[in-house]
């Protein structure tokens, strides 16, 4: 496993509603193409760092995700060529201020606070198999768990799709969506994202 560099990605591209079971949980139709949004590089923290709950933001949710780390500048990649632009894979947590998301009617403010993108603990160069599970544990209790095979759009398809919209730069991060079971964080919590073959990302909350 390689270490994440200390430099920030130029951008974080995240995907909404990318697990069939999560769409069913929300009683929403399966998207026909990926729904993407951006998080700022300033949201990134590492393993062992603290997620800070902003005052007066209301409910703050965890969202366990597989992150794809881009390894080379890329544009207009085919699905077949997408793997060549991937440096590796990591655990991520797409922290979201749910009340602000509902209030704004779009996702930028709710996803963009400092500390709202825990990422790590390192980069695993081998891709996880489809049966690998994305899991989240809140204070040791499992709250999310789904295999990657439940994704609507698998990671390399997302890399190809996004590269057709914007140039990907080395170090950029693609968050591939969260399984069902999203829930709230409170001060004093410990939240752990675990992905088979990728690692374990642990963060405290204050």
N, C-alpha and C positions, 0 to 999 in steps of 0.2 A: 504494500500500500504506500503510495506517495503522499507527501504532506501537501496540504493546500498552501499556495503561496500567500505571502503577507499582503500582497497588493490586491486592490479591489477589482472585481470584474467591471467591464465597461457597462454591463447591464445584466439584469436578471429577468428572464422571460418566464412567466408562470402560466400554467394551463388550468383552466377551471373545468370541473365536472368531467373528469376523464376516467372514472371507474363506473362500470355498469351498475354495480350494487349501490354506489353513492347516488347515482341518478334515480334509481328505484326508491331509495330511502327518502329522497326529496320529492318524489312523485313528479319528476321532470323528464321530458323526452331526451333520448340519447342524441347528443349533438351530431350533425352531419359533417362537421369539420371542427378542428380544434378552436376553442375559445381561449384567446391569450390576453394577458395583461402584463404590465411591467411593475417591478419593485426596484427601488433605488439601491445602488451599491452600499450606501450608508446604513442600510438595514442589516447588513451582514455582521454576525458575531460567530465565534468559534465554539467548539466543544468546551464545556466547563464555564463558559461565560454566562452572564445573567440576563434573562429577559426582563425588561423593565416595563411595567404596566403604566401607560400614560394616565394622568389624572383626568377624571371626568369623561373617560372614553366609553364607559359602560362595559359590556361583556367583551372579553378578549378570549379568542378561541385558539386552540392548537390545531394543526393540520400536518400530519406526517406525510412526507413525500420522498420519492427517489429523485435526486438531482443528477443531471447530466452536466459534466464539465467539458466545455469546448476546448479543443487542443490546438486549433489552427484557424486562421482567417478563412471564412467560407461563405460562398454565395451561390444560390440556385443549385443546391445539392440534390441529386437523385436519392431515392431511398437506398439504392445499392451502394452509393458512394458516401452515405452519411457516416458510416462507422469510421472512416478515415479522418474525420474531423473531430472525433471524440477523444478527449484525453482520458476520461474515466468517469466514475460514478461515486456519489456520496449520499449521505443522509441529509435531510433538510426538514425544517419545520416552518411552514408558511403561516406565521402568526397573523391573526386578523382581528381588527376591532369591529365586531359584528354589528353593533348598534350604528356605528358610523357608516358602514357599508349600506345598511338599509336606509339610513337617513339621506345619504348622498345620491343613491341610485346608481353609483358606479364605484370602482374599487380602489382608486388611487390613494386617497387619504387613509382608508382603513388598513391598507397593506404596507404602508410606507414608513411607519414610525421607526426610529432607531431601535435596534435589537430585534426587529420583527422578521429576521431571516437567519436563524441559527443554521449553520452549515458545517459538516465535517463527519467524523474526526479527521479524515484524510481522503485521498482519492484512490479508489480501487480500479485498476486498469481493466480487469476482466469484467465483462458485462454479467449481471446477475441472470440466472435462468428464469423462464416464465413462472416456474413454481415458487420462486423466492417470494417471501411475504414482507410487506411493508406493515410494520406494527408500531403502535405508540402505547407507552405505559405512563400513567399518571400516578405518581407516588407508589410505584410498584404494581399498580393494577392495570391490566391490559384494557385499553379502550378502543383501539383500532387494529385491524388485522385482515389484510386481503392479499391474495397473490397478484403478482404483476400481470398474470394472464387475464385478469379482470379489467385491465386497461382497455379503453375504447381505441385510443391511438397509442401504439407502443412507442418507446423512446426514439428509435431511429426514424420513424415516420414523423415524429414531432421535430426532430432536427432538420429533416428535409423541408417540411412545411414552413418552419420559421425562417430558414435560410432563403426561401423564396420571397420573403417579405423584407427582411433586413439582413445586412451583413453581420455574420457572427465573428467575433474576435476571440483570440486565445484568452482563456480565463472566464469567458462568459458562462453564465449558469442558466440551465433550463430546468424549471421545476415541473414535474410531470403529472401533478394532480394528487388528490388525497382520497383514501378509501372512506367508507362510511364510519360513523362513530365520532365525528367532530364534537368537541365539547369545550367547556370554559376552563380557564386558568384563574387561579387566585394566588395572591402573595403567599410565599412559603412553600409552594408546590415545587416538586422536582419532576421534570418531564423528559422522557427518554424515547427517542426514535430509534428503532432497530430494524435493519434490513438484512435478510439472510445473505451472507457472502460479502456484504458491504461494510458493516460495522454498527456501532452504537453511538448515538449522539445524545449527550446528557447535558441539560441546562437547568439551572434554578430560576425561580421567578420571584421578583420583588416589585 
